[in-house]
């Protein structure tokens, strides 16, 4: 198994995938190197772990072109 490791002093918003790993199955793991845990966002979660009212606030909010799902032709 080959691996690629990159350490950032300040993580970028977008991570570049090396060309030799593109278009292949990969596993990407992000680890914080700080000793303090990353603080989770405040707020209540529902029984499945989603923020309360997440789906009510986001469902049907797409404002772009209509999404079309291609149907398989068997």
ROMAR-68540 format. One record per residue: residue number from 1; residue in one letter; chain; x, y, z of N, C-alpha, C in turn. Coordinates in pm, 1 decimal. Example, Ala and Ser with C-alpha at 12.3 -4.5 7.8 and 13.67 -1.06 7.14 Angstrom:
BEGIN
num; residuo; cadena; n.xx; n.yy; n.zz; ca.xx; ca.yy; ca.zz; c.xx; c.yy; c.zz
1; A; A; 1319.0; -569.0; 780.0; 1230.0; -450.0; 780.0; 1320.0; -330.0; 780.0
2; S; A; 1285.0; -225.0; 708.0; 1367.0; -106.0; 714.0; 1290.0; 3.0; 787.0
***
This chain:
BEGIN
num; residuo; cadena; n.xx; n.yy; n.zz; ca.xx; ca.yy; ca.zz; c.xx; c.yy; c.zz
1; X; A; 84.9; -117.4; 0.0; 0.0; 0.0; 0.0; 89.3; 123.5; 0.0
2; X; A; 59.8; 215.0; -87.3; 130.7; 342.8; -92.8; 53.0; 445.5; -11.7
3; X; A; 124.5; 543.4; 40.0; 54.6; 650.2; 110.9; 121.9; 783.2; 81.3
4; X; A; 46.7; 888.0; 105.8; 92.4; 1025.0; 85.0; 55.9; 1101.1; 211.2
5; X; A; 152.0; 1169.9; 267.4; 126.2; 1244.0; 390.4; 163.7; 1389.5; 370.2
6; X; A; 76.5; 1477.8; 415.2; 101.4; 1621.3; 407.0; 58.8; 1682.5; 539.6
7; X; A; 148.1; 1758.8; 601.8; 117.3; 1826.3; 727.6; 107.8; 1975.5; 699.5
8; X; A; 2.5; 2039.2; 748.0; -18.9; 2181.6; 729.0; -12.6; 2253.2; 863.3
9; X; A; 54.5; 2367.6; 868.6; 51.4; 2451.3; 988.4; -86.6; 2517.2; 999.7
10; X; A; -146.8; 2547.2; 885.3; -282.7; 2601.5; 878.9; -351.5; 2532.3; 761.3
11; X; A; -451.8; 2453.5; 791.6; -518.3; 2375.2; 687.8; -586.3; 2465.4; 584.9
12; X; A; -570.6; 2434.1; 455.5; -640.1; 2510.7; 352.0; -787.0; 2470.4; 345.1
13; X; A; -866.3; 2551.7; 276.5; -1008.0; 2519.3; 260.6; -1028.3; 2405.0; 161.5
14; X; A; -935.4; 2390.1; 67.4; -944.3; 2284.8; -34.1; -813.4; 2207.0; -33.6
15; X; A; -822.8; 2075.1; -30.2; -703.9; 1990.3; -32.8; -681.1; 1938.0; -173.9
16; X; A; -559.4; 1950.0; -222.4; -524.0; 1899.7; -354.4; -487.9; 1752.1; -344.1
17; X; A; -539.7; 1672.3; -434.3; -506.6; 1530.2; -439.1; -391.2; 1512.3; -537.5
18; X; A; -283.3; 1445.2; -495.7; -170.4; 1425.4; -586.8; -215.8; 1354.1; -714.6
19; X; A; -159.0; 1390.9; -828.9; -201.8; 1332.0; -957.1; -197.8; 1179.5; -958.4
20; X; A; -98.8; 1120.3; -892.7; -87.6; 974.5; -895.5; -197.1; 903.8; -815.6
21; X; A; -271.8; 979.2; -733.0; -380.5; 920.3; -655.4; -518.3; 956.4; -709.2
22; X; A; -523.6; 1041.4; -810.0; -652.0; 1081.6; -866.6; -711.1; 966.0; -946.8
23; X; A; -842.1; 961.1; -952.2; -915.5; 858.0; -1026.4; -887.5; 717.8; -974.9
24; X; A; -860.1; 706.7; -844.2; -836.7; 577.3; -780.6; -911.8; 575.1; -648.7
25; X; A; -942.9; 456.3; -598.0; -1003.2; 450.2; -464.3; -901.3; 495.6; -360.3
26; X; A; -940.2; 587.9; -274.3; -851.0; 638.0; -169.3; -929.2; 652.7; -39.8
27; X; A; -857.9; 656.3; 70.3; -916.2; 687.6; 200.1; -846.0; 812.4; 249.8
28; X; A; -921.9; 912.8; 286.5; -865.2; 1037.8; 334.2; -901.8; 1053.0; 481.5
29; X; A; -800.0; 1070.8; 564.8; -820.1; 1086.6; 709.1; -762.7; 1222.0; 748.7
30; X; A; -838.4; 1300.7; 822.1; -790.7; 1430.9; 868.4; -777.2; 1423.8; 1019.5
31; X; A; -658.3; 1448.6; 1069.1; -629.5; 1445.0; 1211.5; -585.2; 1581.8; 1258.7
32; X; A; -641.8; 1629.1; 1367.7; -596.6; 1754.7; 1426.6; -469.2; 1726.6; 1505.1
33; X; A; -368.8; 1809.2; 1488.3; -243.1; 1791.0; 1559.9; -239.3; 1870.8; 1689.2
34; X; A; -347.1; 1940.7; 1720.4; -355.4; 2014.9; 1845.4; -393.2; 1919.1; 1957.4
35; X; A; -345.6; 1949.0; 2076.9; -380.7; 1863.4; 2189.5; -523.8; 1885.1; 2234.1
36; X; A; -575.2; 2005.7; 2216.1; -713.0; 2033.3; 2255.3; -806.5; 1982.1; 2145.7
37; X; A; -915.0; 1924.4; 2187.7; -1012.6; 1874.7; 2091.3; -1079.2; 1992.0; 2020.7
38; X; A; -1119.9; 1968.8; 1897.7; -1192.1; 2071.1; 1823.4; -1330.2; 2082.7; 1885.0
39; X; A; -1370.4; 2206.3; 1919.1; -1499.3; 2228.6; 1983.8; -1611.5; 2206.3; 1883.3
40; X; A; -1706.3; 2123.8; 1922.7; -1823.3; 2100.3; 1839.3; -1913.8; 2222.7; 1844.4
41; X; A; -1992.5; 2239.7; 1740.2; -2086.1; 2351.1; 1738.4; -2191.4; 2330.3; 1846.4
42; X; A; -2227.0; 2440.2; 1909.8; -2331.2; 2433.9; 2010.7; -2465.5; 2409.3; 1943.1
43; X; A; -2553.9; 2348.8; 2014.5; -2688.3; 2326.8; 1963.1; -2734.0; 2186.8; 1994.2
44; X; A; -2863.7; 2171.3; 1993.9; -2921.5; 2042.0; 2024.4; -2922.9; 1954.7; 1899.2
45; X; A; -2904.8; 1823.9; 1921.6; -2908.9; 1727.7; 1812.6; -3033.5; 1641.9; 1826.8
46; X; A; -3082.6; 1592.0; 1713.0; -3196.4; 1501.3; 1720.3; -3148.7; 1361.1; 1754.6
47; X; A; -3239.7; 1264.3; 1753.8; -3204.7; 1128.6; 1795.2; -3106.3; 1060.1; 1700.5
48; X; A; -3089.3; 1112.5; 1578.3; -2993.7; 1055.1; 1483.4; -2862.9; 1133.2; 1477.0
49; X; A; -2851.0; 1237.2; 1559.0; -2727.1; 1314.3; 1563.3; -2722.6; 1435.2; 1472.9
50; X; A; -2832.4; 1466.8; 1404.8; -2837.4; 1585.0; 1319.0; -2882.1; 1704.8; 1401.3
51; X; A; -2837.5; 1825.9; 1364.6; -2887.3; 1945.1; 1434.8; -3039.3; 1951.3; 1422.9
52; X; A; -3105.7; 1988.5; 1532.7; -3252.1; 1996.9; 1531.3; -3297.8; 2092.6; 1421.7
53; X; A; -3401.0; 2052.8; 1350.6; -3462.4; 2130.4; 1241.6; -3371.6; 2147.3; 1120.1
54; X; A; -3264.1; 2069.6; 1109.9; -3173.0; 2080.9; 995.4; -3246.7; 2057.5; 864.1
55; X; A; -3320.9; 1947.9; 856.7; -3386.7; 1914.6; 730.5; -3501.6; 2009.2; 699.8
56; X; A; -3573.6; 2053.5; 801.2; -3681.9; 2149.1; 778.9; -3626.3; 2280.7; 724.9
57; X; A; -3506.8; 2317.9; 769.1; -3447.6; 2445.2; 726.6; -3379.2; 2435.2; 590.7
58; X; A; -3340.5; 2313.9; 548.5; -3263.6; 2302.3; 424.5; -3338.4; 2233.7; 311.3
59; X; A; -3438.7; 2152.1; 340.5; -3511.4; 2079.7; 236.3; -3581.4; 2176.7; 141.8
60; X; A; -3563.1; 2153.7; 13.3; -3629.4; 2236.3; -86.5; -3567.7; 2372.9; -105.6
61; X; A; -3447.7; 2395.7; -57.2; -3386.2; 2528.0; -64.8; -3295.1; 2545.9; -187.0
62; X; A; -3282.0; 2443.0; -271.7; -3196.2; 2454.0; -390.6; -3249.7; 2564.3; -479.4
63; X; A; -3162.6; 2658.5; -517.4; -3205.4; 2772.6; -597.9; -3144.9; 2770.2; -737.3
64; X; A; -3071.3; 2663.2; -770.5; -3007.4; 2654.5; -901.7; -3099.3; 2592.3; -1005.6
65; X; A; -3037.0; 2542.2; -1112.8; -3113.1; 2475.6; -1217.7; -3177.1; 2349.5; -1161.6
66; X; A; -3291.3; 2309.0; -1217.2; -3355.7; 2186.6; -1168.4; -3261.8; 2066.7; -1180.6
67; X; A; -3260.6; 1984.7; -1077.7; -3178.7; 1864.8; -1079.8; -3255.0; 1753.7; -1150.1
68; X; A; -3187.0; 1684.2; -1241.7; -3249.7; 1576.1; -1316.2; -3170.8; 1449.7; -1289.8
69; X; A; -3241.4; 1345.9; -1246.8; -3177.0; 1218.1; -1220.6; -3191.2; 1130.4; -1344.0
70; X; A; -3077.5; 1090.3; -1401.7; -3078.6; 1003.2; -1520.2; -3130.9; 866.7; -1479.5
71; X; A; -3220.4; 810.4; -1557.6; -3274.6; 678.5; -1531.4; -3195.0; 575.1; -1612.2
72; X; A; -3164.0; 460.3; -1549.3; -3089.1; 357.4; -1621.8; -3173.1; 301.0; -1736.3
73; X; A; -3106.4; 265.6; -1843.9; -3174.4; 206.4; -1958.3; -3132.0; 61.6; -1968.3
74; X; A; -3214.9; -28.0; -1919.5; -3183.2; -172.1; -1922.6; -3252.4; -238.3; -2038.5
***
